[in-house]
Amino acid sequence: MTSNNQLRGNEGQEPWRWEDDRWQKIIGKVRAGKSLKPKQWKNDAKVAVAISFDSDHESTTLRLADDSPGRLSQGQYGGRVAMPRIRKVLSKYNIPASFFVPAVVAKIHPEEQRALVDDGHEIGIHGWIHELNSELPPVNERDLMLRASDVLEQTSGYRPVGMRTPSWDFSQHTLSICREMGLLYDSSLMADDDPYELMEDGQPTGVVELPVEWIRDDAPYFNMDRFTALRPYTAPSTVLEIFKAEFDGAMKEGGLFLLTLHPHISGHRSRIVILEELIEYIKSFKDVWFATHAEIALFCKNQDADQRGK
């Protein structure tokens, strides 16, 4: 629930009292720039498919300073049971994927990250302990992001080139930190279906945005909290139908289909079938390019550079 202080803004003034330059500054801080959707995908594919997993595991409990063994065990399921199932499905169909991993999770499950890289998958930044960036002072957000990148490199042997903010919570300072780190892409924002360049204060940044959407995320359909009255549940068959429709739209428009799953949510017996049946459905079409987020971002950036050079 939004508090009155949040509605009034940092200076204690209601937004309806703001002068235009105040909301314009907020709007312009981080903005979608030019589309980076290529005229043709790699190998003349009609559609690009980017499957990703947010490996939150125990971090969503720890970030709340919660020591509940019950909640921690739900996250442990992600690494203990779900990840082997997911790796098996991806290997069966020879599908590369991107895994966004909080640094604390990488410390808890270092062998998992090394195995993913060995399988040919990508490891991306996903915060330190799944913290909310918008609640952090900029200096702390920067410190945690830099430290998280170091931990992922030390754990997996792979220096991340992209990030997804925890809970997709992108602060007014996140982009400048992303640029300082020289990251190729972000995948936390929602201004388009297809890749675009991020703008900061009206200037192009060169950072590629691979947009997410709650529609293409498993959490809204399945996640629940036993201490609240809201317990959403959607049948796996219905979620599969929605994901297929999203892919169909991307195929029709020659765009990007980007899916976000969570191992501790979609790795259960009744839900892993969504991933497998979705992959089989997508593979029934010709001219589909399965790629990691890093591969897609680099392709889009290079294609844009080639077009500008002509």
Wavefront OBJ file of the C-alpha trace (Angstrom):
o trace
v 0.000 0.000 0.000
v 1.339 3.443 -0.928
v 1.853 5.783 2.014
v 0.885 9.452 2.078
v 4.574 10.364 2.285
v 5.222 8.435 -0.926
v 2.355 10.253 -2.630
v 3.713 13.607 -1.540
v 7.186 12.815 -2.831
v 10.532 13.464 -1.228
v 9.777 17.100 -0.486
v 6.468 16.470 1.290
v 4.344 17.911 -1.507
v 1.434 16.147 -3.182
v 2.172 15.316 -6.838
v -0.831 17.308 -8.021
v 0.897 20.410 -6.665
v 4.126 19.807 -8.581
v 5.400 22.221 -11.183
v 5.828 20.650 -14.623
v 9.611 20.561 -14.431
v 9.449 18.254 -11.403
v 7.458 15.442 -12.989
v 9.293 15.983 -16.275
v 12.608 15.340 -14.495
v 11.215 12.121 -13.019
v 9.843 10.964 -16.360
v 13.072 11.775 -18.190
v 15.522 10.156 -15.785
v 15.244 6.664 -17.308
v 13.331 6.375 -20.539
v 12.968 4.050 -23.491
v 14.976 5.243 -26.466
v 15.146 3.930 -30.000
v 14.005 0.424 -30.802
v 16.809 -2.088 -31.262
v 14.577 -4.710 -32.824
v 16.576 -5.952 -35.821
v 15.104 -6.316 -39.274
v 16.087 -9.976 -39.143
v 17.245 -12.176 -36.308
v 20.356 -14.354 -36.413
v 20.369 -17.013 -39.126
v 17.338 -15.273 -40.675
v 15.116 -16.442 -37.828
v 11.665 -14.897 -37.592
v 11.622 -14.717 -33.807
v 14.138 -14.692 -30.947
v 13.401 -16.693 -27.803
v 15.080 -15.816 -24.509
v 14.251 -18.129 -21.601
v 15.405 -16.892 -18.221
v 15.305 -18.009 -14.609
v 15.559 -15.846 -11.511
v 17.371 -18.196 -9.125
v 16.080 -16.543 -5.958
v 16.146 -19.707 -3.815
v 16.603 -18.739 -0.129
v 17.251 -15.044 -0.796
v 13.623 -13.878 -0.852
v 13.297 -15.091 2.740
v 16.673 -13.835 3.931
v 16.095 -10.341 2.526
v 13.211 -9.941 4.981
v 15.494 -10.839 7.909
v 13.299 -13.932 8.206
v 14.836 -17.059 9.759
v 11.790 -19.300 9.241
v 12.977 -22.829 8.356
v 9.693 -23.348 6.532
v 10.143 -20.406 4.179
v 13.832 -21.158 3.746
v 13.020 -24.736 2.794
v 10.711 -23.492 0.054
v 13.646 -21.597 -1.403
v 16.015 -24.521 -0.879
v 13.709 -26.578 -3.088
v 14.747 -24.341 -5.971
v 18.367 -25.440 -5.772
v 17.898 -28.944 -4.416
v 15.129 -30.268 -6.682
v 14.049 -27.718 -9.282
v 17.410 -26.827 -10.789
v 18.313 -30.427 -11.715
v 14.915 -30.775 -13.401
v 15.351 -27.503 -15.276
v 18.871 -28.353 -16.408
v 17.632 -31.725 -17.623
v 14.877 -30.159 -19.744
v 17.199 -27.524 -21.223
v 19.787 -30.194 -22.023
v 17.195 -32.466 -23.614
v 16.224 -29.773 -26.110
v 19.666 -28.119 -26.334
v 18.285 -24.756 -25.183
v 20.582 -22.028 -23.795
v 19.120 -19.941 -20.976
v 20.019 -17.022 -18.734
v 20.041 -17.382 -14.938
v 19.906 -14.248 -12.785
v 21.447 -15.063 -9.435
v 21.630 -13.059 -6.176
v 25.172 -13.088 -4.800
v 24.064 -14.733 -1.544
v 22.482 -17.560 -3.551
v 25.746 -17.992 -5.475
v 27.555 -18.296 -2.149
v 25.061 -20.892 -0.889
v 25.068 -22.864 -4.152
v 28.449 -22.259 -5.850
v 28.480 -25.639 -7.591
v 25.155 -24.789 -9.224
v 26.583 -21.706 -10.926
v 29.655 -23.545 -12.209
v 27.458 -26.319 -13.601
v 25.246 -23.810 -15.418
v 28.221 -22.176 -17.105
v 29.573 -25.601 -18.042
v 26.190 -26.344 -19.631
v 26.534 -23.231 -21.798
v 24.099 -21.013 -19.914
v 24.529 -17.389 -18.886
v 24.828 -16.053 -15.338
v 23.510 -12.520 -14.738
v 23.433 -10.127 -11.786
v 20.334 -10.227 -9.570
v 21.341 -8.158 -6.574
v 23.112 -9.152 -3.388
v 20.352 -10.681 -1.243
v 17.339 -9.838 -3.432
v 17.174 -6.379 -1.856
v 14.861 -3.634 -3.106
v 16.988 -1.032 -4.865
v 14.476 1.780 -4.465
v 14.773 1.497 -0.681
v 18.577 1.811 -0.700
v 20.755 4.930 -0.641
v 22.581 5.152 -3.995
v 25.966 4.426 -2.386
v 24.653 1.161 -0.944
v 22.962 0.122 -4.173
v 26.223 0.697 -6.050
v 28.292 -1.186 -3.491
v 25.977 -4.200 -3.514
v 25.850 -4.372 -7.305
v 29.638 -4.196 -7.641
v 30.136 -6.807 -4.929
v 27.488 -9.050 -6.461
v 29.233 -8.971 -9.826
v 32.541 -9.902 -8.172
v 30.967 -12.825 -6.314
v 29.354 -14.188 -9.484
v 32.659 -13.990 -11.327
v 34.533 -15.682 -8.496
v 31.888 -18.369 -8.142
v 31.232 -19.190 -11.781
v 34.393 -17.997 -13.515
v 32.172 -15.797 -15.678
v 32.027 -11.995 -15.500
v 28.376 -10.982 -15.892
v 27.532 -8.653 -18.771
v 23.901 -8.087 -17.825
v 21.613 -7.604 -14.890
v 18.043 -7.984 -13.724
v 17.159 -6.030 -10.621
v 15.555 -8.018 -7.786
v 11.756 -7.808 -8.032
v 12.397 -5.683 -11.135
v 12.888 -2.771 -8.738
v 14.872 -0.296 -10.844
v 15.735 2.876 -8.930
v 16.522 6.354 -10.261
v 20.205 5.486 -9.786
v 20.352 1.948 -11.176
v 21.093 2.911 -14.758
v 24.064 5.119 -13.881
v 25.539 2.243 -11.853
v 24.888 -0.128 -14.740
v 26.744 2.242 -17.070
v 29.642 2.649 -14.658
v 30.038 -1.134 -14.636
v 30.055 -1.238 -18.421
v 27.181 -3.716 -18.605
v 25.857 -4.667 -22.014
v 22.209 -4.920 -21.039
v 19.504 -4.746 -18.409
v 16.368 -6.871 -18.212
v 14.131 -5.228 -15.608
v 11.926 -2.697 -17.407
v 8.726 -2.889 -19.434
v 8.428 -0.102 -21.996
v 8.250 -2.395 -25.038
v 7.923 -6.000 -26.174
v 11.189 -5.857 -28.099
v 14.732 -4.671 -27.289
v 15.404 -0.957 -27.035
v 18.139 1.408 -25.970
v 17.914 2.990 -22.541
v 18.021 6.776 -22.242
v 19.189 8.654 -19.157
v 18.356 12.330 -18.724
v 17.445 12.482 -22.404
v 20.736 11.016 -23.631
v 21.309 7.579 -25.220
v 23.339 5.250 -23.010
v 24.256 2.369 -25.291
v 22.723 -0.013 -22.747
v 20.329 -2.526 -24.289
v 17.046 -3.178 -22.513
v 15.523 -6.646 -22.909
v 12.058 -5.962 -21.511
v 10.244 -8.194 -19.066
v 6.509 -8.363 -18.311
v 4.484 -9.878 -15.493
v 2.344 -11.617 -18.117
v 5.418 -13.645 -19.117
v 6.436 -14.422 -15.526
v 5.348 -17.426 -13.472
v 5.175 -15.675 -10.077
v 1.858 -13.790 -10.543
v 0.107 -17.019 -11.497
v 1.484 -19.329 -8.808
v 3.065 -17.456 -5.928
v 1.400 -17.384 -2.535
v 2.008 -16.336 1.063
v 0.410 -18.317 3.854
v 0.193 -15.222 6.061
v -1.959 -13.199 3.658
v -5.500 -13.634 2.400
v -4.394 -13.299 -1.232
v -3.382 -16.703 -2.549
v -3.321 -16.603 -6.354
v -3.412 -19.855 -8.220
v -3.782 -20.518 -11.923
v -3.884 -23.947 -13.540
v -0.605 -24.844 -15.288
v -2.544 -25.499 -18.508
v -3.865 -21.927 -18.434
v -0.399 -20.474 -17.869
v 0.925 -22.542 -20.763
v -1.873 -21.162 -22.951
v -0.911 -17.584 -22.026
v 2.790 -18.183 -22.717
v 1.973 -19.777 -26.077
v -0.165 -16.762 -27.025
v 2.700 -14.427 -26.126
v 5.057 -16.451 -28.317
v 2.532 -16.462 -31.171
v 2.407 -12.673 -31.009
v 6.190 -12.406 -31.090
v 6.344 -14.769 -34.055
v 3.677 -12.804 -35.933
v 5.517 -9.518 -35.361
v 9.004 -10.917 -35.862
v 9.991 -9.873 -32.364
v 11.361 -11.138 -29.075
v 9.728 -13.665 -26.774
v 11.286 -13.318 -23.318
v 10.121 -15.587 -20.504
v 10.927 -15.293 -16.785
v 10.608 -18.322 -14.522
v 11.662 -19.059 -10.942
v 13.062 -22.484 -10.087
v 11.291 -22.691 -6.719
v 7.996 -21.886 -8.445
v 8.116 -23.605 -11.842
v 10.370 -26.496 -10.897
v 7.580 -28.517 -9.278
v 6.288 -31.688 -10.901
v 3.005 -30.190 -12.090
v 4.676 -27.061 -13.470
v 7.904 -28.199 -15.113
v 5.632 -29.582 -17.835
v 4.870 -25.970 -18.813
v 8.508 -25.400 -19.737
v 8.844 -28.679 -21.608
v 5.585 -28.377 -23.536
v 6.280 -24.715 -24.335
v 9.704 -25.591 -25.753
v 8.180 -28.386 -27.839
v 5.530 -25.973 -29.114
v 8.099 -23.323 -30.049
v 10.329 -25.908 -31.714
v 7.413 -26.970 -33.926
v 7.938 -23.694 -35.797
v 10.731 -23.051 -38.236
v 13.088 -20.074 -38.103
v 13.294 -19.735 -34.307
v 16.476 -18.549 -32.592
v 16.940 -19.671 -28.989
v 19.622 -17.573 -27.307
v 20.825 -16.198 -23.998
v 20.029 -12.631 -23.059
v 23.656 -11.671 -23.629
v 23.649 -13.129 -27.145
v 20.443 -11.313 -28.072
v 21.574 -7.987 -26.606
v 24.912 -8.154 -28.420
v 23.240 -9.107 -31.696
v 20.812 -6.183 -31.450
v 23.577 -3.745 -30.596
v 25.776 -4.930 -33.468
v 22.906 -4.835 -35.941
v 22.118 -1.279 -34.924
v 25.761 -0.279 -35.350
v 25.820 -1.879 -38.809
v 22.696 0.015 -39.853
v 24.135 3.315 -38.648
v 27.360 2.595 -40.527
v 25.593 2.218 -43.861
l 1 2 3 4 5 6 7 8 9 10 11 12 13 14 15 16 17 18 19 20 21 22 23 24 25 26 27 28 29 30 31 32 33 34 35 36 37 38 39 40 41 42 43 44 45 46 47 48 49 50 51 52 53 54 55 56 57 58 59 60 61 62 63 64 65 66 67 68 69 70 71 72 73 74 75 76 77 78 79 80 81 82 83 84 85 86 87 88 89 90 91 92 93 94 95 96 97 98 99 100 101 102 103 104 105 106 107 108 109 110 111 112 113 114 115 116 117 118 119 120 121 122 123 124 125 126 127 128 129 130 131 132 133 134 135 136 137 138 139 140 141 142 143 144 145 146 147 148 149 150 151 152 153 154 155 156 157 158 159 160 161 162 163 164 165 166 167 168 169 170 171 172 173 174 175 176 177 178 179 180 181 182 183 184 185 186 187 188 189 190 191 192 193 194 195 196 197 198 199 200 201 202 203 204 205 206 207 208 209 210 211 212 213 214 215 216 217 218 219 220 221 222 223 224 225 226 227 228 229 230 231 232 233 234 235 236 237 238 239 240 241 242 243 244 245 246 247 248 249 250 251 252 253 254 255 256 257 258 259 260 261 262 263 264 265 266 267 268 269 270 271 272 273 274 275 276 277 278 279 280 281 282 283 284 285 286 287 288 289 290 291 292 293 294 295 296 297 298 299 300 301 302 303 304 305 306 307 308 309 310
